[in-house]
Amino acid sequence: MGEVRIEKDEKGDASTFQWQDMLRGDLMLMSLKTHRYLFVDPSAGSLCSANSAGCRPDRKDGSCFAWTKAEGLK
């Protein structure tokens, strides 16, 4: 496990993720540098890495994230 930071990079590769909508209110983020998905171990707390090959069919392995629309932000 490691630490994933989204920072400005001169080349843009290390901090660029592709958003993949899973069509059930969840998404996956693929690192364009490693071509692996952002992963958070559900039992490890806040540690994460970008080394998941994908998600399980039940989507409970830590590579799918739920999202909702933020209201009231300008």
PDB file of N, CA, C, O and CB in Angstrom:
ATOM      1  N   MET A   1       0.843  -1.175   0.000  1.00  0.00           N
ATOM      2  CA  MET A   1       0.000   0.000   0.000  1.00  0.00           C
ATOM      3  C   MET A   1       0.888   1.238   0.000  1.00  0.00           C
ATOM      4  O   MET A   1       2.006   1.212   0.516  1.00  0.00           O
ATOM      5  CB  MET A   1      -0.959  -0.002   1.216  1.00  0.00           C
ATOM      6  N   GLY A   2       0.398   2.283  -0.563  1.00  0.00           N
ATOM      7  CA  GLY A   2       1.166   3.511  -0.637  1.00  0.00           C
ATOM      8  C   GLY A   2       0.282   4.720  -0.479  1.00  0.00           C
ATOM      9  O   GLY A   2      -0.796   4.649   0.113  1.00  0.00           O
ATOM     10  N   GLU A   3       0.739   5.813  -1.005  1.00  0.00           N
ATOM     11  CA  GLU A   3       0.006   7.063  -0.917  1.00  0.00           C
ATOM     12  C   GLU A   3      -0.180   7.588  -2.329  1.00  0.00           C
ATOM     13  O   GLU A   3       0.776   7.663  -3.101  1.00  0.00           O
ATOM     14  CB  GLU A   3       0.747   8.103  -0.015  1.00  0.00           C
ATOM     15  N   VAL A   4      -1.384   7.945  -2.661  1.00  0.00           N
ATOM     16  CA  VAL A   4      -1.681   8.501  -3.974  1.00  0.00           C
ATOM     17  C   VAL A   4      -1.945   9.983  -3.793  1.00  0.00           C
ATOM     18  O   VAL A   4      -2.805  10.373  -3.003  1.00  0.00           O
ATOM     19  CB  VAL A   4      -2.900   7.783  -4.647  1.00  0.00           C
ATOM     20  N   ARG A   5      -1.211  10.808  -4.520  1.00  0.00           N
ATOM     21  CA  ARG A   5      -1.386  12.252  -4.469  1.00  0.00           C
ATOM     22  C   ARG A   5      -1.714  12.751  -5.862  1.00  0.00           C
ATOM     23  O   ARG A   5      -1.132  12.306  -6.852  1.00  0.00           O
ATOM     24  CB  ARG A   5      -0.121  12.955  -3.912  1.00  0.00           C
ATOM     25  N   ILE A   6      -2.633  13.660  -5.922  1.00  0.00           N
ATOM     26  CA  ILE A   6      -2.949  14.303  -7.192  1.00  0.00           C
ATOM     27  C   ILE A   6      -2.334  15.690  -7.129  1.00  0.00           C
ATOM     28  O   ILE A   6      -2.831  16.576  -6.434  1.00  0.00           O
ATOM     29  CB  ILE A   6      -4.511  14.361  -7.462  1.00  0.00           C
ATOM     30  N   GLU A   7      -1.250  15.863  -7.862  1.00  0.00           N
ATOM     31  CA  GLU A   7      -0.487  17.102  -7.851  1.00  0.00           C
ATOM     32  C   GLU A   7      -0.214  17.550  -9.275  1.00  0.00           C
ATOM     33  O   GLU A   7      -0.336  16.778 -10.227  1.00  0.00           O
ATOM     34  CB  GLU A   7       0.831  16.930  -7.076  1.00  0.00           C
ATOM     35  N   LYS A   8       0.152  18.798  -9.396  1.00  0.00           N
ATOM     36  CA  LYS A   8       0.567  19.307 -10.699  1.00  0.00           C
ATOM     37  C   LYS A   8       1.891  18.654 -11.074  1.00  0.00           C
ATOM     38  O   LYS A   8       2.820  18.600 -10.267  1.00  0.00           O
ATOM     39  CB  LYS A   8       0.693  20.863 -10.686  1.00  0.00           C
ATOM     40  N   ASP A   9       1.968  18.163 -12.300  1.00  0.00           N
ATOM     41  CA  ASP A   9       3.169  17.509 -12.799  1.00  0.00           C
ATOM     42  C   ASP A   9       3.478  18.116 -14.168  1.00  0.00           C
ATOM     43  O   ASP A   9       2.566  18.335 -14.966  1.00  0.00           O
ATOM     44  CB  ASP A   9       2.986  15.941 -12.886  1.00  0.00           C
ATOM     45  N   GLU A  10       4.736  18.385 -14.443  1.00  0.00           N
ATOM     46  CA  GLU A  10       5.118  18.987 -15.716  1.00  0.00           C
ATOM     47  C   GLU A  10       4.634  18.147 -16.908  1.00  0.00           C
ATOM     48  O   GLU A  10       4.150  18.695 -17.899  1.00  0.00           O
ATOM     49  CB  GLU A  10       6.637  19.159 -15.777  1.00  0.00           C
ATOM     50  N   LYS A  11       4.765  16.841 -16.811  1.00  0.00           N
ATOM     51  CA  LYS A  11       4.349  15.953 -17.895  1.00  0.00           C
ATOM     52  C   LYS A  11       2.878  15.584 -17.791  1.00  0.00           C
ATOM     53  O   LYS A  11       2.247  15.258 -18.797  1.00  0.00           O
ATOM     54  CB  LYS A  11       5.195  14.695 -17.896  1.00  0.00           C
ATOM     55  N   GLY A  12       2.326  15.631 -16.584  1.00  0.00           N
ATOM     56  CA  GLY A  12       0.911  15.342 -16.394  1.00  0.00           C
ATOM     57  C   GLY A  12       0.590  13.869 -16.235  1.00  0.00           C
ATOM     58  O   GLY A  12      -0.549  13.536 -15.907  1.00  0.00           O
ATOM     59  N   ASP A  13       1.542  12.970 -16.452  1.00  0.00           N
ATOM     60  CA  ASP A  13       1.248  11.545 -16.443  1.00  0.00           C
ATOM     61  C   ASP A  13       0.993  10.984 -15.046  1.00  0.00           C
ATOM     62  O   ASP A  13       0.065  10.197 -14.861  1.00  0.00           O
ATOM     63  CB  ASP A  13       2.377  10.800 -17.076  1.00  0.00           C
ATOM     64  N   ALA A  14       1.782  11.368 -14.081  1.00  0.00           N
ATOM     65  CA  ALA A  14       1.722  10.753 -12.762  1.00  0.00           C
ATOM     66  C   ALA A  14       0.438  11.069 -12.018  1.00  0.00           C
ATOM     67  O   ALA A  14       0.021  10.288 -11.163  1.00  0.00           O
ATOM     68  CB  ALA A  14       2.890  11.193 -11.943  1.00  0.00           C
ATOM     69  N   SER A  15      -0.198  12.191 -12.319  1.00  0.00           N
ATOM     70  CA  SER A  15      -1.376  12.605 -11.577  1.00  0.00           C
ATOM     71  C   SER A  15      -2.640  12.607 -12.427  1.00  0.00           C
ATOM     72  O   SER A  15      -3.641  13.202 -12.028  1.00  0.00           O
ATOM     73  CB  SER A  15      -1.157  13.969 -11.000  1.00  0.00           C
ATOM     74  N   THR A  16      -2.622  11.971 -13.562  1.00  0.00           N
ATOM     75  CA  THR A  16      -3.780  11.972 -14.446  1.00  0.00           C
ATOM     76  C   THR A  16      -4.533  10.662 -14.330  1.00  0.00           C
ATOM     77  O   THR A  16      -3.964   9.581 -14.487  1.00  0.00           O
ATOM     78  CB  THR A  16      -3.356  12.214 -15.897  1.00  0.00           C
ATOM     79  N   PHE A  17      -5.835  10.777 -14.050  1.00  0.00           N
ATOM     80  CA  PHE A  17      -6.689   9.608 -13.923  1.00  0.00           C
ATOM     81  C   PHE A  17      -7.840   9.703 -14.909  1.00  0.00           C
ATOM     82  O   PHE A  17      -8.359  10.788 -15.174  1.00  0.00           O
ATOM     83  CB  PHE A  17      -7.216   9.469 -12.487  1.00  0.00           C
ATOM     84  N   GLN A  18      -8.227   8.580 -15.438  1.00  0.00           N
ATOM     85  CA  GLN A  18      -9.383   8.507 -16.327  1.00  0.00           C
ATOM     86  C   GLN A  18     -10.573   8.051 -15.502  1.00  0.00           C
ATOM     87  O   GLN A  18     -10.494   7.055 -14.784  1.00  0.00           O
ATOM     88  CB  GLN A  18      -9.124   7.540 -17.535  1.00  0.00           C
ATOM     89  N   TRP A  19     -11.665   8.774 -15.604  1.00  0.00           N
ATOM     90  CA  TRP A  19     -12.905   8.484 -14.891  1.00  0.00           C
ATOM     91  C   TRP A  19     -13.676   7.440 -15.677  1.00  0.00           C
ATOM     92  O   TRP A  19     -13.885   7.614 -16.878  1.00  0.00           O
ATOM     93  CB  TRP A  19     -13.759   9.771 -14.684  1.00  0.00           C
ATOM     94  N   GLN A  20     -14.102   6.364 -15.038  1.00  0.00           N
ATOM     95  CA  GLN A  20     -14.914   5.346 -15.690  1.00  0.00           C
ATOM     96  C   GLN A  20     -16.212   5.203 -14.910  1.00  0.00           C
ATOM     97  O   GLN A  20     -16.206   4.702 -13.786  1.00  0.00           O
ATOM     98  CB  GLN A  20     -14.156   3.982 -15.779  1.00  0.00           C
ATOM     99  N   ASP A  21     -17.326   5.639 -15.493  1.00  0.00           N
ATOM    100  CA  ASP A  21     -18.639   5.558 -14.855  1.00  0.00           C
ATOM    101  C   ASP A  21     -19.140   4.126 -14.955  1.00  0.00           C
ATOM    102  O   ASP A  21     -19.224   3.567 -16.048  1.00  0.00           O
ATOM    103  CB  ASP A  21     -19.652   6.550 -15.511  1.00  0.00           C
ATOM    104  N   MET A  22     -19.474   3.530 -13.806  1.00  0.00           N
ATOM    105  CA  MET A  22     -19.911   2.136 -13.765  1.00  0.00           C
ATOM    106  C   MET A  22     -21.431   1.995 -13.897  1.00  0.00           C
ATOM    107  O   MET A  22     -21.960   0.886 -13.815  1.00  0.00           O
ATOM    108  CB  MET A  22     -19.447   1.489 -12.472  1.00  0.00           C
ATOM    109  N   LEU A  23     -22.140   3.123 -14.101  1.00  0.00           N
ATOM    110  CA  LEU A  23     -23.575   3.178 -14.405  1.00  0.00           C
ATOM    111  C   LEU A  23     -24.491   2.733 -13.270  1.00  0.00           C
ATOM    112  O   LEU A  23     -25.670   2.477 -13.512  1.00  0.00           O
ATOM    113  CB  LEU A  23     -23.854   2.336 -15.593  1.00  0.00           C
ATOM    114  N   ARG A  24     -23.994   2.634 -12.049  1.00  0.00           N
ATOM    115  CA  ARG A  24     -24.827   2.321 -10.887  1.00  0.00           C
ATOM    116  C   ARG A  24     -24.564   3.298  -9.757  1.00  0.00           C
ATOM    117  O   ARG A  24     -24.743   2.958  -8.588  1.00  0.00           O
ATOM    118  CB  ARG A  24     -24.573   0.888 -10.411  1.00  0.00           C
ATOM    119  N   GLY A  25     -24.139   4.516 -10.096  1.00  0.00           N
ATOM    120  CA  GLY A  25     -23.801   5.506  -9.089  1.00  0.00           C
ATOM    121  C   GLY A  25     -22.417   5.308  -8.512  1.00  0.00           C
ATOM    122  O   GLY A  25     -22.097   5.865  -7.462  1.00  0.00           O
ATOM    123  N   ASP A  26     -21.591   4.523  -9.183  1.00  0.00           N
ATOM    124  CA  ASP A  26     -20.219   4.339  -8.732  1.00  0.00           C
ATOM    125  C   ASP A  26     -19.265   4.545  -9.909  1.00  0.00           C
ATOM    126  O   ASP A  26     -19.686   4.577 -11.065  1.00  0.00           O
ATOM    127  CB  ASP A  26     -20.029   2.932  -8.107  1.00  0.00           C
ATOM    128  N   LEU A  27     -17.986   4.683  -9.601  1.00  0.00           N
ATOM    129  CA  LEU A  27     -16.998   4.943 -10.638  1.00  0.00           C
ATOM    130  C   LEU A  27     -15.677   4.302 -10.271  1.00  0.00           C
ATOM    131  O   LEU A  27     -15.452   3.895  -9.131  1.00  0.00           O
ATOM    132  CB  LEU A  27     -16.819   6.446 -10.855  1.00  0.00           C
ATOM    133  N   MET A  28     -14.813   4.223 -11.261  1.00  0.00           N
ATOM    134  CA  MET A  28     -13.440   3.763 -11.055  1.00  0.00           C
ATOM    135  C   MET A  28     -12.520   4.823 -11.648  1.00  0.00           C
ATOM    136  O   MET A  28     -12.884   5.494 -12.613  1.00  0.00           O
ATOM    137  CB  MET A  28     -13.189   2.343 -11.712  1.00  0.00           C
ATOM    138  N   LEU A  29     -11.328   4.974 -11.071  1.00  0.00           N
ATOM    139  CA  LEU A  29     -10.340   5.929 -11.559  1.00  0.00           C
ATOM    140  C   LEU A  29      -9.087   5.168 -11.985  1.00  0.00           C
ATOM    141  O   LEU A  29      -8.439   4.515 -11.167  1.00  0.00           O
ATOM    142  CB  LEU A  29     -10.003   6.993 -10.471  1.00  0.00           C
ATOM    143  N   MET A  30      -8.753   5.260 -13.274  1.00  0.00           N
ATOM    144  CA  MET A  30      -7.586   4.555 -13.793  1.00  0.00           C
ATOM    145  C   MET A  30      -6.425   5.522 -13.964  1.00  0.00           C
ATOM    146  O   MET A  30      -6.571   6.571 -14.591  1.00  0.00           O
ATOM    147  CB  MET A  30      -7.912   3.867 -15.131  1.00  0.00           C
ATOM    148  N   SER A  31      -5.272   5.169 -13.407  1.00  0.00           N
ATOM    149  CA  SER A  31      -4.064   5.955 -13.573  1.00  0.00           C
ATOM    150  C   SER A  31      -3.582   5.832 -15.012  1.00  0.00           C
ATOM    151  O   SER A  31      -3.412   4.724 -15.521  1.00  0.00           O
ATOM    152  CB  SER A  31      -2.968   5.503 -12.581  1.00  0.00           C
ATOM    153  N   LEU A  32      -3.364   6.963 -15.663  1.00  0.00           N
ATOM    154  CA  LEU A  32      -2.867   6.908 -17.036  1.00  0.00           C
ATOM    155  C   LEU A  32      -1.369   6.617 -17.093  1.00  0.00           C
ATOM    156  O   LEU A  32      -0.819   6.375 -18.167  1.00  0.00           O
ATOM    157  CB  LEU A  32      -3.164   8.216 -17.749  1.00  0.00           C
ATOM    158  N   LYS A  33      -0.714   6.642 -15.937  1.00  0.00           N
ATOM    159  CA  LYS A  33       0.704   6.268 -15.896  1.00  0.00           C
ATOM    160  C   LYS A  33       0.866   4.758 -15.780  1.00  0.00           C
ATOM    161  O   LYS A  33       1.683   4.173 -16.490  1.00  0.00           O
ATOM    162  CB  LYS A  33       1.411   6.964 -14.722  1.00  0.00           C
ATOM    163  N   THR A  34       0.098   4.112 -14.893  1.00  0.00           N
ATOM    164  CA  THR A  34       0.256   2.679 -14.643  1.00  0.00           C
ATOM    165  C   THR A  34      -0.793   1.814 -15.349  1.00  0.00           C
ATOM    166  O   THR A  34      -0.632   0.597 -15.438  1.00  0.00           O
ATOM    167  CB  THR A  34       0.197   2.420 -13.164  1.00  0.00           C
ATOM    168  N   HIS A  35      -1.854   2.430 -15.846  1.00  0.00           N
ATOM    169  CA  HIS A  35      -2.985   1.717 -16.441  1.00  0.00           C
ATOM    170  C   HIS A  35      -3.606   0.740 -15.441  1.00  0.00           C
ATOM    171  O   HIS A  35      -4.114  -0.317 -15.815  1.00  0.00           O
ATOM    172  CB  HIS A  35      -2.538   0.966 -17.707  1.00  0.00           C
ATOM    173  N   ARG A  36      -3.552   1.114 -14.180  1.00  0.00           N
ATOM    174  CA  ARG A  36      -4.180   0.369 -13.084  1.00  0.00           C
ATOM    175  C   ARG A  36      -5.160   1.295 -12.397  1.00  0.00           C
ATOM    176  O   ARG A  36      -5.093   2.514 -12.553  1.00  0.00           O
ATOM    177  CB  ARG A  36      -3.118  -0.180 -12.069  1.00  0.00           C
ATOM    178  N   TYR A  37      -6.078   0.706 -11.629  1.00  0.00           N
ATOM    179  CA  TYR A  37      -7.134   1.478 -10.994  1.00  0.00           C
ATOM    180  C   TYR A  37      -6.783   1.873  -9.571  1.00  0.00           C
ATOM    181  O   TYR A  37      -6.094   1.142  -8.859  1.00  0.00           O
ATOM    182  CB  TYR A  37      -8.418   0.698 -11.002  1.00  0.00           C
ATOM    183  N   LEU A  38      -7.272   3.049  -9.164  1.00  0.00           N
ATOM    184  CA  LEU A  38      -7.124   3.502  -7.797  1.00  0.00           C
ATOM    185  C   LEU A  38      -7.843   2.520  -6.887  1.00  0.00           C
ATOM    186  O   LEU A  38      -8.959   2.092  -7.180  1.00  0.00           O
ATOM    187  CB  LEU A  38      -7.673   4.940  -7.618  1.00  0.00           C
ATOM    188  N   PHE A  39      -7.203   2.169  -5.792  1.00  0.00           N
ATOM    189  CA  PHE A  39      -7.695   1.106  -4.918  1.00  0.00           C
ATOM    190  C   PHE A  39      -7.534   1.539  -3.464  1.00  0.00           C
ATOM    191  O   PHE A  39      -6.473   2.023  -3.070  1.00  0.00           O
ATOM    192  CB  PHE A  39      -6.940  -0.232  -5.183  1.00  0.00           C
ATOM    193  N   VAL A  40      -8.580   1.365  -2.675  1.00  0.00           N
ATOM    194  CA  VAL A  40      -8.525   1.613  -1.240  1.00  0.00           C
ATOM    195  C   VAL A  40      -8.927   0.317  -0.560  1.00  0.00           C
ATOM    196  O   VAL A  40     -10.027  -0.190  -0.780  1.00  0.00           O
ATOM    197  CB  VAL A  40      -9.459   2.812  -0.810  1.00  0.00           C
ATOM    198  N   ASP A  41      -8.050  -0.214   0.257  1.00  0.00           N
ATOM    199  CA  ASP A  41      -8.358  -1.440   0.992  1.00  0.00           C
ATOM    200  C   ASP A  41      -9.412  -1.108   2.039  1.00  0.00           C
ATOM    201  O   ASP A  41      -9.138  -0.326   2.949  1.00  0.00           O
ATOM    202  CB  ASP A  41      -7.074  -2.053   1.656  1.00  0.00           C
ATOM    203  N   PRO A  42     -10.611  -1.681   1.937  1.00  0.00           N
ATOM    204  CA  PRO A  42     -11.690  -1.345   2.876  1.00  0.00           C
ATOM    205  C   PRO A  42     -11.331  -1.590   4.343  1.00  0.00           C
ATOM    206  O   PRO A  42     -11.888  -0.937   5.225  1.00  0.00           O
ATOM    207  CB  PRO A  42     -12.918  -2.141   2.532  1.00  0.00           C
ATOM    208  N   SER A  43     -10.428  -2.501   4.614  1.00  0.00           N
ATOM    209  CA  SER A  43     -10.080  -2.797   6.002  1.00  0.00           C
ATOM    210  C   SER A  43      -8.833  -2.054   6.479  1.00  0.00           C
ATOM    211  O   SER A  43      -8.444  -2.200   7.638  1.00  0.00           O
ATOM    212  CB  SER A  43      -9.873  -4.280   6.166  1.00  0.00           C
ATOM    213  N   ALA A  44      -8.199  -1.263   5.615  1.00  0.00           N
ATOM    214  CA  ALA A  44      -6.949  -0.600   5.977  1.00  0.00           C
ATOM    215  C   ALA A  44      -7.127   0.871   6.334  1.00  0.00           C
ATOM    216  O   ALA A  44      -6.148   1.525   6.694  1.00  0.00           O
ATOM    217  CB  ALA A  44      -5.970  -0.722   4.850  1.00  0.00           C
ATOM    218  N   GLY A  45      -8.319   1.407   6.249  1.00  0.00           N
ATOM    219  CA  GLY A  45      -8.509   2.820   6.563  1.00  0.00           C
ATOM    220  C   GLY A  45      -8.249   3.707   5.379  1.00  0.00           C
ATOM    221  O   GLY A  45      -8.901   3.562   4.344  1.00  0.00           O
ATOM    222  N   SER A  46      -7.297   4.638   5.502  1.00  0.00           N
ATOM    223  CA  SER A  46      -7.095   5.641   4.467  1.00  0.00           C
ATOM    224  C   SER A  46      -5.965   5.331   3.487  1.00  0.00           C
ATOM    225  O   SER A  46      -5.717   6.135   2.589  1.00  0.00           O
ATOM    226  CB  SER A  46      -6.832   6.945   5.106  1.00  0.00           C
ATOM    227  N   LEU A  47      -5.282   4.218   3.620  1.00  0.00           N
ATOM    228  CA  LEU A  47      -4.203   3.889   2.693  1.00  0.00           C
ATOM    229  C   LEU A  47      -4.766   3.521   1.330  1.00  0.00           C
ATOM    230  O   LEU A  47      -5.808   2.871   1.236  1.00  0.00           O
ATOM    231  CB  LEU A  47      -3.349   2.740   3.242  1.00  0.00           C
ATOM    232  N   CYS A  48      -4.085   3.930   0.289  1.00  0.00           N
ATOM    233  CA  CYS A  48      -4.558   3.596  -1.055  1.00  0.00           C
ATOM    234  C   CYS A  48      -3.366   3.470  -1.997  1.00  0.00           C
ATOM    235  O   CYS A  48      -2.250   3.878  -1.677  1.00  0.00           O
ATOM    236  CB  CYS A  48      -5.556   4.669  -1.575  1.00  0.00           C
ATOM    237  N   SER A  49      -3.629   2.900  -3.154  1.00  0.00           N
ATOM    238  CA  SER A  49      -2.617   2.758  -4.186  1.00  0.00           C
ATOM    239  C   SER A  49      -3.323   2.780  -5.533  1.00  0.00           C
ATOM    240  O   SER A  49      -4.552   2.773  -5.596  1.00  0.00           O
ATOM    241  CB  SER A  49      -1.787   1.447  -3.999  1.00  0.00           C
ATOM    242  N   ALA A  50      -2.569   2.806  -6.578  1.00  0.00           N
ATOM    243  CA  ALA A  50      -3.134   2.764  -7.924  1.00  0.00           C
ATOM    244  C   ALA A  50      -2.598   1.519  -8.614  1.00  0.00           C
ATOM    245  O   ALA A  50      -1.932   1.606  -9.646  1.00  0.00           O
ATOM    246  CB  ALA A  50      -2.785   4.062  -8.738  1.00  0.00           C
ATOM    247  N   ASN A  51      -2.895   0.352  -8.032  1.00  0.00           N
ATOM    248  CA  ASN A  51      -2.366  -0.886  -8.612  1.00  0.00           C
ATOM    249  C   ASN A  51      -3.405  -1.995  -8.742  1.00  0.00           C
ATOM    250  O   ASN A  51      -3.037  -3.165  -8.850  1.00  0.00           O
ATOM    251  CB  ASN A  51      -1.224  -1.382  -7.779  1.00  0.00           C
ATOM    252  N   SER A  52      -4.671  -1.663  -8.736  1.00  0.00           N
ATOM    253  CA  SER A  52      -5.716  -2.669  -8.897  1.00  0.00           C
ATOM    254  C   SER A  52      -5.928  -2.982 -10.376  1.00  0.00           C
ATOM    255  O   SER A  52      -5.957  -2.074 -11.206  1.00  0.00           O
ATOM    256  CB  SER A  52      -7.033  -2.190  -8.257  1.00  0.00           C
ATOM    257  N   ALA A  53      -6.072  -4.242 -10.701  1.00  0.00           N
ATOM    258  CA  ALA A  53      -6.327  -4.640 -12.086  1.00  0.00           C
ATOM    259  C   ALA A  53      -7.779  -4.394 -12.498  1.00  0.00           C
ATOM    260  O   ALA A  53      -8.089  -4.376 -13.689  1.00  0.00           O
ATOM    261  CB  ALA A  53      -5.981  -6.111 -12.277  1.00  0.00           C
ATOM    262  N   GLY A  54      -8.658  -4.208 -11.535  1.00  0.00           N
ATOM    263  CA  GLY A  54     -10.074  -3.976 -11.812  1.00  0.00           C
ATOM    264  C   GLY A  54     -10.899  -4.328 -10.599  1.00  0.00           C
ATOM    265  O   GLY A  54     -10.364  -4.547  -9.512  1.00  0.00           O
ATOM    266  N   CYS A  55     -12.201  -4.382 -10.787  1.00  0.00           N
ATOM    267  CA  CYS A  55     -13.061  -4.674  -9.638  1.00  0.00           C
ATOM    268  C   CYS A  55     -13.689  -6.058  -9.746  1.00  0.00           C
ATOM    269  O   CYS A  55     -13.787  -6.639 -10.827  1.00  0.00           O
ATOM    270  CB  CYS A  55     -14.155  -3.617  -9.515  1.00  0.00           C
ATOM    271  N   ARG A  56     -14.112  -6.567  -8.593  1.00  0.00           N
ATOM    272  CA  ARG A  56     -14.853  -7.826  -8.555  1.00  0.00           C
ATOM    273  C   ARG A  56     -16.278  -7.566  -9.016  1.00  0.00           C
ATOM    274  O   ARG A  56     -16.715  -6.415  -9.009  1.00  0.00           O
ATOM    275  CB  ARG A  56     -14.837  -8.450  -7.126  1.00  0.00           C
ATOM    276  N   PRO A  57     -17.019  -8.593  -9.418  1.00  0.00           N
ATOM    277  CA  PRO A  57     -18.399  -8.391  -9.848  1.00  0.00           C
ATOM    278  C   PRO A  57     -19.288  -7.753  -8.781  1.00  0.00           C
ATOM    279  O   PRO A  57     -20.224  -7.031  -9.126  1.00  0.00           O
ATOM    280  CB  PRO A  57     -18.988  -9.701 -10.261  1.00  0.00           C
ATOM    281  N   ASP A  58     -19.025  -7.999  -7.501  1.00  0.00           N
ATOM    282  CA  ASP A  58     -19.844  -7.383  -6.451  1.00  0.00           C
ATOM    283  C   ASP A  58     -19.408  -5.960  -6.123  1.00  0.00           C
ATOM    284  O   ASP A  58     -20.068  -5.284  -5.333  1.00  0.00           O
ATOM    285  CB  ASP A  58     -19.792  -8.226  -5.197  1.00  0.00           C
ATOM    286  N   ARG A  59     -18.311  -5.493  -6.713  1.00  0.00           N
ATOM    287  CA  ARG A  59     -17.799  -4.128  -6.584  1.00  0.00           C
ATOM    288  C   ARG A  59     -17.465  -3.740  -5.140  1.00  0.00           C
ATOM    289  O   ARG A  59     -17.543  -2.564  -4.784  1.00  0.00           O
ATOM    290  CB  ARG A  59     -18.808  -3.158  -7.141  1.00  0.00           C
ATOM    291  N   LYS A  60     -17.102  -4.701  -4.324  1.00  0.00           N
ATOM    292  CA  LYS A  60     -16.791  -4.427  -2.926  1.00  0.00           C
ATOM    293  C   LYS A  60     -15.331  -4.710  -2.594  1.00  0.00           C
ATOM    294  O   LYS A  60     -15.010  -5.095  -1.469  1.00  0.00           O
ATOM    295  CB  LYS A  60     -17.688  -5.249  -2.027  1.00  0.00           C
ATOM    296  N   ASP A  61     -14.452  -4.520  -3.564  1.00  0.00           N
ATOM    297  CA  ASP A  61     -13.034  -4.799  -3.336  1.00  0.00           C
ATOM    298  C   ASP A  61     -12.187  -3.545  -3.133  1.00  0.00           C
ATOM    299  O   ASP A  61     -10.974  -3.648  -2.952  1.00  0.00           O
ATOM    300  CB  ASP A  61     -12.486  -5.580  -4.489  1.00  0.00           C
ATOM    301  N   GLY A  62     -12.797  -2.379  -3.161  1.00  0.00           N
ATOM    302  CA  GLY A  62     -12.060  -1.144  -2.913  1.00  0.00           C
ATOM    303  C   GLY A  62     -11.660  -0.365  -4.143  1.00  0.00           C
ATOM    304  O   GLY A  62     -11.017   0.677  -4.009  1.00  0.00           O
ATOM    305  N   SER A  63     -12.011  -0.822  -5.351  1.00  0.00           N
ATOM    306  CA  SER A  63     -11.646  -0.078  -6.550  1.00  0.00           C
ATOM    307  C   SER A  63     -12.824   0.681  -7.157  1.00  0.00           C
ATOM    308  O   SER A  63     -12.643   1.419  -8.126  1.00  0.00           O
ATOM    309  CB  SER A  63     -11.070  -1.018  -7.573  1.00  0.00           C
ATOM    310  N   CYS A  64     -14.023   0.514  -6.607  1.00  0.00           N
ATOM    311  CA  CYS A  64     -15.198   1.275  -7.045  1.00  0.00           C
ATOM    312  C   CYS A  64     -15.563   2.278  -5.960  1.00  0.00           C
ATOM    313  O   CYS A  64     -15.574   1.951  -4.773  1.00  0.00           O
ATOM    314  CB  CYS A  64     -16.406   0.329  -7.356  1.00  0.00           C
ATOM    315  N   PHE A  65     -15.857   3.483  -6.374  1.00  0.00           N
ATOM    316  CA  PHE A  65     -16.195   4.554  -5.453  1.00  0.00           C
ATOM    317  C   PHE A  65     -17.595   5.070  -5.748  1.00  0.00           C
ATOM    318  O   PHE A  65     -17.952   5.276  -6.907  1.00  0.00           O
ATOM    319  CB  PHE A  65     -15.168   5.693  -5.541  1.00  0.00           C
ATOM    320  N   ALA A  66     -18.387   5.278  -4.703  1.00  0.00           N
ATOM    321  CA  ALA A  66     -19.714   5.869  -4.857  1.00  0.00           C
ATOM    322  C   ALA A  66     -19.566   7.372  -5.020  1.00  0.00           C
ATOM    323  O   ALA A  66     -18.643   7.969  -4.465  1.00  0.00           O
ATOM    324  CB  ALA A  66     -20.628   5.531  -3.643  1.00  0.00           C
ATOM    325  N   TRP A  67     -20.466   7.988  -5.778  1.00  0.00           N
ATOM    326  CA  TRP A  67     -20.417   9.428  -5.942  1.00  0.00           C
ATOM    327  C   TRP A  67     -21.824   9.994  -5.964  1.00  0.00           C
ATOM    328  O   TRP A  67     -22.779   9.322  -6.355  1.00  0.00           O
ATOM    329  CB  TRP A  67     -19.663   9.804  -7.220  1.00  0.00           C
ATOM    330  N   THR A  68     -21.932  11.224  -5.545  1.00  0.00           N
ATOM    331  CA  THR A  68     -23.190  11.952  -5.598  1.00  0.00           C
ATOM    332  C   THR A  68     -22.908  13.383  -6.067  1.00  0.00           C
ATOM    333  O   THR A  68     -21.789  13.882  -5.937  1.00  0.00           O
ATOM    334  CB  THR A  68     -23.902  11.946  -4.206  1.00  0.00           C
ATOM    335  N   LYS A  69     -23.901  14.010  -6.595  1.00  0.00           N
ATOM    336  CA  LYS A  69     -23.751  15.375  -7.060  1.00  0.00           C
ATOM    337  C   LYS A  69     -23.692  16.309  -5.851  1.00  0.00           C
ATOM    338  O   LYS A  69     -24.512  16.216  -4.938  1.00  0.00           O
ATOM    339  CB  LYS A  69     -24.914  15.768  -8.013  1.00  0.00           C
ATOM    340  N   ALA A  70     -22.723  17.197  -5.861  1.00  0.00           N
ATOM    341  CA  ALA A  70     -22.585  18.181  -4.776  1.00  0.00           C
ATOM    342  C   ALA A  70     -23.550  19.328  -5.040  1.00  0.00           C
ATOM    343  O   ALA A  70     -23.547  19.898  -6.131  1.00  0.00           O
ATOM    344  CB  ALA A  70     -21.109  18.708  -4.662  1.00  0.00           C
ATOM    345  N   GLU A  71     -24.353  19.665  -4.080  1.00  0.00           N
ATOM    346  CA  GLU A  71     -25.321  20.741  -4.208  1.00  0.00           C
ATOM    347  C   GLU A  71     -24.792  22.000  -3.523  1.00  0.00           C
ATOM    348  O   GLU A  71     -24.122  21.918  -2.494  1.00  0.00           O
ATOM    349  CB  GLU A  71     -26.680  20.324  -3.610  1.00  0.00           C
ATOM    350  N   GLY A  72     -25.090  23.144  -4.088  1.00  0.00           N
ATOM    351  CA  GLY A  72     -24.774  24.414  -3.452  1.00  0.00           C
ATOM    352  C   GLY A  72     -23.358  24.913  -3.653  1.00  0.00           C
ATOM    353  O   GLY A  72     -22.995  25.932  -3.065  1.00  0.00           O
ATOM    354  N   LEU A  73     -22.542  24.247  -4.452  1.00  0.00           N
ATOM    355  CA  LEU A  73     -21.181  24.718  -4.715  1.00  0.00           C
ATOM    356  C   LEU A  73     -21.191  25.646  -5.913  1.00  0.00           C
ATOM    357  O   LEU A  73     -21.891  25.408  -6.897  1.00  0.00           O
ATOM    358  CB  LEU A  73     -20.215  23.533  -4.955  1.00  0.00           C
ATOM    359  N   LYS A  74     -20.409  26.701  -5.815  1.00  0.00           N
ATOM    360  CA  LYS A  74     -20.336  27.654  -6.941  1.00  0.00           C
ATOM    361  C   LYS A  74     -18.923  27.773  -7.427  1.00  0.00           C
ATOM    362  O   LYS A  74     -18.653  28.523  -8.365  1.00  0.00           O
ATOM    363  CB  LYS A  74     -20.868  29.039  -6.538  1.00  0.00           C
TER     364      LYS A  74
END
